[in-house]
Amino acid sequence: MPAQITTTDVRAGEYRLRISTAGDPSAEPLLFLHGSGPGVSGLSNWERLIGDLGDRYHCIAPDTLGFGDSDHPNPRRAAWPRSPNCASPRPGICWTPSASTASPSSATPTAGRCPSR
């Protein structure tokens, strides 16, 4: 039977991000990042998979900034460099808004802002 999926909102600087999770928070985490495109979100891409894997892992599927139920700043591409704060649905995971989930240019600044995590 699929695990229950819970959605919550977290703050990342001035922005609100929607995070969907399934499974026990003390279990090994799996982070699911969606791609880009019209109507994309963490749940639209991963709902069935995180439900199925939630019995063994803590599955985390965020709606990245500008997508799904997260905030949609304007202009979207300029949002992440101005937001130095980290928010996390779980200790040890650094989450910072990014313009693209598949971009090394967004991962590098994130790592630099959260070196202790």
C-alpha positions as CSV (number, residue, x, y, z in Angstrom):
1,M,0.0,0.0,0.0
2,P,1.4,3.5,-0.9
3,A,2.7,5.6,1.9
4,Q,0.8,8.7,2.9
5,I,2.1,11.9,1.2
6,T,2.2,15.1,3.2
7,T,2.7,18.6,1.8
8,T,4.1,21.5,3.8
9,D,5.3,25.0,3.1
10,V,8.8,26.2,4.2
11,R,10.3,29.7,4.0
12,A,13.5,30.3,2.0
13,G,14.3,33.9,2.5
14,E,11.4,35.9,1.3
15,Y,10.0,33.0,-0.7
16,R,7.6,30.1,0.1
17,L,8.4,26.6,-1.1
18,R,6.0,23.7,-1.2
19,I,7.6,20.4,-0.1
20,S,5.9,17.0,-0.5
21,T,7.1,14.1,1.7
22,A,6.4,10.5,2.3
23,G,7.8,8.0,4.8
24,D,9.5,8.2,8.1
25,P,11.7,11.3,8.6
26,S,14.3,9.2,10.5
27,A,14.7,6.9,7.4
28,E,17.3,7.4,4.8
29,P,16.3,10.4,2.6
30,L,15.7,10.4,-1.1
31,L,15.4,13.8,-2.8
32,F,13.3,14.0,-6.0
33,L,13.8,17.1,-8.2
34,H,11.4,17.7,-11.0
35,G,12.4,19.1,-14.4
36,S,10.9,22.2,-16.0
37,G,7.9,22.6,-18.3
38,P,4.3,23.8,-18.2
39,G,2.5,22.5,-15.1
40,V,5.4,20.7,-13.6
41,S,5.7,20.1,-9.8
42,G,7.2,17.7,-7.4
43,L,3.9,15.7,-7.2
44,S,3.1,15.8,-10.9
45,N,6.5,14.1,-11.5
46,W,6.9,11.9,-8.5
47,E,3.7,11.3,-6.6
48,R,3.4,7.6,-7.4
49,L,7.1,6.9,-6.9
50,I,7.4,8.6,-3.5
51,G,4.2,6.9,-2.4
52,D,5.7,3.5,-3.4
53,L,9.1,4.2,-1.8
54,G,7.8,5.9,1.3
55,D,7.6,2.6,3.2
56,R,11.5,2.3,3.0
57,Y,12.8,5.9,2.7
58,H,12.0,9.4,3.6
59,C,11.0,10.8,0.2
60,I,11.2,14.6,-0.4
61,A,9.8,16.2,-3.5
62,P,9.9,20.0,-3.5
63,D,8.2,22.3,-6.0
64,T,11.2,24.5,-6.9
65,L,10.9,28.2,-6.9
66,G,8.7,29.3,-9.8
67,F,7.0,26.0,-10.2
68,G,3.9,24.1,-8.8
69,D,2.6,25.5,-5.5
70,S,5.9,27.4,-4.6
71,D,6.1,31.1,-5.0
72,H,6.4,32.5,-8.5
73,P,8.7,35.6,-8.3
74,N,8.9,37.9,-11.3
75,P,11.4,37.8,-12.9
76,R,12.0,34.2,-12.0
77,R,15.6,33.9,-13.2
78,A,16.8,36.7,-11.0
79,A,15.3,35.3,-7.8
80,W,17.9,32.8,-6.4
81,P,21.1,34.9,-6.3
82,R,19.3,37.5,-4.0
83,S,18.1,34.8,-1.5
84,P,21.0,33.8,0.7
85,N,18.9,32.0,3.4
86,C,18.6,28.2,3.6
87,A,15.5,26.4,4.5
88,S,15.2,22.7,5.1
89,P,12.4,20.2,5.6
90,R,15.0,18.1,7.4
91,P,18.2,18.8,9.3
92,G,21.3,18.2,7.2
93,I,19.6,19.2,3.9
94,C,20.3,22.6,2.6
95,W,17.5,24.0,0.4
96,T,17.9,27.2,-1.5
97,P,15.7,28.5,-4.3
98,S,17.1,27.9,-7.7
99,A,16.1,28.9,-11.2
100,S,16.7,25.4,-12.6
101,T,16.8,22.0,-10.9
102,A,19.3,20.7,-13.4
103,S,21.8,23.6,-13.3
104,P,25.3,23.4,-11.8
105,S,25.1,27.2,-11.6
106,S,22.4,26.9,-9.0
107,A,24.0,24.1,-7.0
108,T,27.4,25.9,-6.6
109,P,26.0,29.0,-4.8
110,T,23.8,26.8,-2.7
111,A,26.7,24.8,-1.4
112,G,28.7,27.9,-0.7
113,R,25.9,29.5,1.4
114,C,25.5,26.4,3.5
115,P,29.0,24.9,4.1
116,S,28.1,23.4,7.5
117,R,25.3,21.3,5.9
